Amino acid sequence: MRARGTVVDLVRDDSSDSRTRVPVIAFTDREGRRVEFMSRLRGIGTDLPVGREVDVVFLADDPQGARVFTPRRMAGSAL
């Protein structure tokens, strides 16, 4: 499934020695429920400021397992 999500918060990544902030993204699943998840995108060029809209993909029966949909991520998965 695909949905449009919005970055609603940036939280500190405690698993990192740096001051990395992890985006929290909210979207509405196919049942109309609000779902929030922490993006797994990390590293240079993955900055997602609060308020930015992003494409989200998820399994219909597991919206909590959502991921940010990016061309780079999908190209890597295809390989």
N, C-alpha and C positions, 0 to 999 in steps of 0.2 A: 504494500500500500504506500501511497505517497501523500504527503500533506505539506502545508506551509507552516513553518514554525517561526517563533520570535525569540531572540536572546533576551531573557528576562533578568539575568543576574550573572555576575562573575564571582566565583568562589575560589579561595586559595587552594592550590594543589599541595596537600600535605605530604604526598609521596615524592615530592621533588625538593631538591636542595635550593632551587631558585625561587623567585617570587612569581611563579607562573599562576595565572588565573584561568580557571576552567569555565567555559560558558555553560550556563543552565538554559536549556531551550524548552519552551512550552509550545504545545500544539494540541489540536483537537482530534481525537481518534474517530473511527467510523461510527462509534456509538454516541458521539457527541460529548465525550468526557474529556476534560482537560488532563493532559499528560505532561509531566516535566521529566527531563533527563539531563544528565551531565554529558556533554560532548566528549568524545574520546580523541578529538583532533588535538594534537599538540605540536609544538615546534614553530619555527619561523614561517611566516606567511599564513598562519592559521588564526590570526586575530579576528575575533568576532565580537564587536562592541555591543553593549546593551542597546536593544532597539532594532538591531539588524534582523531582517527576515531571511530565512534559509529554507531550502528544500529538505524535507525529512523523509526517510523511508523506514518502514517497519512491517513486521508480520502482523496480519490481521488479528491473530490470537495472542500476540505479544507486543503491545505498543510500548511497554517499558524497555524493550530491547532496541528502541529506535536508534538510528544513526543519521548524521548529517550527510546528505547526498551531495557529493562533489564530483566533477568530472575526473579529477586526479585520482580519487579513491576508487571510482568505478573502473578506470583504466588499469589500475594496479590489480584489482580483483580479476579482471579479464585475463591478465597474464598469468 
